[in-house]
Amino acid sequence: MFELFTYHFFTNALLTAVLTRISCGIIGTYIVSKRLVFISGGITHTSFGGIGMGYFLGMNPILGAAIFSILSALGIEYMAKKTEVREDSAIAIMWSFGMAVGIIFIFLTPGYAPNLMTYLFGSILTVTNLDLILSFGVTLLVIAFFLFFYKTILYVSFDPDFAKAKQIKVDLMNYLLMTLVALTIVMNIKVAGIILIISLLTIPQAAANLFYKDFKKIIFLSILIGLIGSIMGLLLSYYINIPSGATIIFTLVLIFLILRLFRSIKNRFL
């Protein structure tokens, strides 16, 4: 097994898995606690529009996805809070718009149509040095933001009226948090793909929530569960030669089921 670490692509994949599990552990806990899973799914699928535009304009598709995702996240937040459009309707509008834009621009791109499997279902073994650098940057940004604004985030998330009474700019904080959600989602497209990425932000948190209710404890345990699932899934996908993104998600679901069974047995007999 140790010979795997001599391969550049595998070490890149492993480092990316570590970095993305940290950012997903933090952002995913916020998403699950605030019940923003559906919004995150909308941002995820909207990012496809940026990928299509990236191909058409000859730029990095991940950069295009980042720009498109941030704009869609801010758009959903604005429409849900400042207009008469319901939140679920705003998500559906941006979701369908992003997918439609992506398909149109990919069709208009000259030459052969690009292989979209990496972006739809993920392929962590194909991450580049640039992907690794971007993942490091986003992870560092997420850690710094939550460390510096931890109490403010808790006030805004769980008691916005109290936050306003303390003269906290709740709307600005929500926009910043949605931007971080969008960036974290985009940085995980190569890991799990647009179709499966929402699982990385919810399954470890759901498993951690079986044992803890404290926000900070859920973050640390979900990071640990995510790391174990990602490394096991990565190794399994390499040796069996199956898609890495789907294998990681499958492994995380198995871990969740095992932990759920363990808690049931513990509650019954202890």
Secondary structure by P-SEA (a helix, b strand, c coil): cccccccaaaaaaaaaaaaaaaaaaaaaaaaaaacaaaaaaaaaaaaaaaaaaaaaacccaaaaaaaaaaaaaaaaaaaaccccccaaaaaaaaaaaaaaaaaaaaaaccccccccccccccccccccaaaaaaaaaaaaaaaaaaaaaaaaaaaaaccaaaaaaaccaaaaaaaaaaaaaaaaaaaaccccccccccccccaaaaaaaaccccaaaaaaaaaaaaaaaaaaaaaaaaaacccaaaaaaaaaaaaaaaaaaaaaaaaacc
